[in-house]
Amino acid sequence: MEKKQWPVKIPDLDYAGKTVVITGSTKGIGKAIALAYARCHASVVISGRKQEECNAVAEEIRKLGGIALGVRADVQNVNEIQWLADQAEQKFGHLDIWINCAGVAI
């Protein structure tokens, strides 16, 4: 059986022209979601607590031919959440989808 590369693009989904913000998207499930949306032609805003990690995932998406912006934001701070939304709207002109995937490990 051939091993599939994940995440794969779902052929009938096209998010061209849509802007997606994903909190906690520098690793794990959040990153997988970001890559999946990018493969479906969405403009993706990568968010996490470390700017260099945000930039790395955004660059990975751009290397795959996608459109991405990395924005450092901590969702525990309401001002940073607003900053994240503002950056998405400034860069892409609108915001269509917001996915909260940031988590806390105890």
N, C-alpha and C positions, 0 to 999 in steps of 0.2 A: 504494500500500500504506500502510495506517495505521501510524504510528509508535507502538510500545507504550511505556508508562511502566514503568520498572524500578526496584526489584524489584516484581514482580507477586505477588499472593497466589495460591498454588496451591490451587484450590477444595476439593479433597478432604482437605487437611491442616488439622487443628484442634489447636492446642497449648494451648487454654484450660486454665488450672489448672497449667500447666507453667512452671517458672522456668528461664531460659537465661542463663548467663553467657558473654559473648564478650569475650576479651581482644583488645586492638588494634582496638576497634570504633568509633573516633572518625573513621575515614576509610577509603577504599578498600574492599577486599573485606569486611573486618570490619564496616564500617558497612552494606554491602549485606546481609550476613547478618542483622545486627540488625534492619534494616527488614523483611526477609522474615519473620523469626520474629514480629515485632510484628504484621504483617498477618495472621498465622495465629493471633493471639490469645494468644501467649505473653507472660508477664511477662519483660522483658528487662533484664539488668544490663549497662550500657555501661561498658567499662573502657579506660583509656589512661593516659598519663603526665601529662596536663594536665587538671585538674578542670574548667576552663571548657569544654574540648572535649567532655568526658564529659557535662556538663550540657546543652550545645547539642544533642547527638544525642538525649539523653533527652527534651528538650523537643520536638524534631522528632517523635519517636514519640508523645508525649502529644498533640500537635496533630493527629495522624492518628487519635486515639482509642485509642491503645495505652497500655500500662502499662510504665513504664521507671524505672530508677534509674541515675544516673551515679556511678561510684566511681573515684577516682584510685588507680591501682596500677601499679607497675612490676614486671613478671613476672621481672625479674632478681633480685628480692629475695623469698626464700621467705616472710618475715614478711608482706610485702604481698600475696602470693598468698593466704595464710591470712586476712588482713584482708578481702580481696575476697570470699572464700567466706563468711566470718562476716557481712558486710554483706548479702549476698544472702539468707542464711538468716534473719537478723533481720527484714528487710523483708518477705519473702514466705513465710517459715516452712519452706521446703525448697528444695533444689537438684536439678534433674532433668537438665540438660544443661550441659556445660562445653565450650566451643569455644576452642581456643588459636589465635588469629589474629594475635597480636603478632609483629612481625618486626623484624629488624635490618638496616639498610642499611650496607654496607661501602664 
